[in-house]
Amino acid sequence: MGFYSDRLGRIKLSPSTAATMRARELRTQGRDIIALTIGQPDFNTPEHVKQGVMEALARNETKYPPIDGIPELREAVARKFQRENGLKYSADQVMIGTGSKQILFNAMLSTIGQGDEAIIPAPYWISYLDMVLVSDGTPVEVPCSAESGFKLTPAQLEAAITPRTKWLFINSPNNPTGAVYSRAELRALADVLLKHPQVWVLTDDVYEHLRFDGIEFATIAQVEPRLYDRTLTVNGVSKAYAMTGFRLGYAAGPKELIKNIVKLQSQSTAGVSSISQWAAVAALNGPQEFIPGYAAEYQARRDRVLDMFKDIPGLQPNYPEGAFYLFVRCGDLFGRKTPAGKVLENETDVVMHLMDHGVAVVLGAAYGMSPYFRMSIATDMKNLEEACRRMQRAVAELK
């Protein structure tokens, strides 16, 4: 009998984390590396949020908080859902977690058993698959092609559902593609789900406010109220408010589901940092006008990078509608040789070749689709332009 649990063998270290760690390691060795690996806004946390932290400290808000979150924050979250999404939740339908990631993990661990299935459209955020696996469940990956905008179709959803299906994951705007489901597309998926009452929906809306070209955001319980009682709507303050280090996410859903997720949380992390919670109260209750400015800056970066990719033959980026990533097809480089005679046989070879030229990106396989890589545009324009120039040189030298 081994010392470590078998469940650890089912999962892997987050590839984006691994890529970021590798870039940092190379930097310590003196290498000049532009890391486009991590999904972290490069903006500073807003001043009114910082002020909220200082005021909470002055009031000595430093004791153990409630497991499900301080009442002031749960009420702020409920108001946010009503104000922005037309979803009415009471405070006891809301919970606070250590990042939205913890809530997603706890939701799977609370509901998935041996052989239960969760439908995960690919490309997907790295951790979804492993969260299902570590919960003894079976992830059902459904490849969504570039031709469909990297979005799940109703026919694909219908074909993927079995009697063991328990969850459908929806992530819009999507990480890694930036795809955004329209109301009509969500309506079509909802029509399928209404025929299968055993299937619940986990919608990850953390990039909700980061959308481009004036595209509208909708979430599925808003589009189809009949799914309200079997939808867990997850969000957080990390992306829209540049608060990644505060590690705070929130969710709303049926009372019984929330109660059981909180029960699990009581035996793991317990309540989220009190100071982070008061910071989130300030974020959700305070000024929101700066958020469109963040989105506009990401859109300007997207447009500039897409323009520079026109001079990189062999790399085809998608056209993201939101979030802050590009998902780049690199299969046309397979078979080419580096000056050292190395043949690029797969996306790993391509990513390592780019690393050799000082640009760190993440393998598309980590998101369930090859031959691609993901690059973050959550860095300043100067870094992005230099990264594109390095990629141009890296590709140009191939034979």
Secondary structure, 3 states (H helix, E strand, C coil): CCCCCHHHHHCCCCHHHHHHHHHHHHHHCCCCCEECCCCCCCCCCCHHHHHHHHHHHHCCCCCCCCCCCCHHHHHHHHHHHHHHHCCCCCHHHEEEECHHHHHHHHHHHHHCCCCCEEEEEECCCHHHHHHHHHCCCEEEEEECCHHHCCCCCHHHHHHHCCCCEEEEEEECCCCCCCCCCCHHHHHHHHHHHCCCCCCEEEEECCCCCCECCCCCCCCHHHHCHHHHHHEEEEEECCCCCCCHHHCCEEEECCHHHHHHHHHHHHCCCCCCCHHHHHHHHHHHHCCCCCHHHHHHHHHHHHHHHHHHHCCCCCCEECCCCECCEEEEECHHHCCCECCCCCECCCHHHHHHHHHHCCEECEEHHHHCCCCEEEEECCCCHHHHHHHHHHHHHHHHCCC
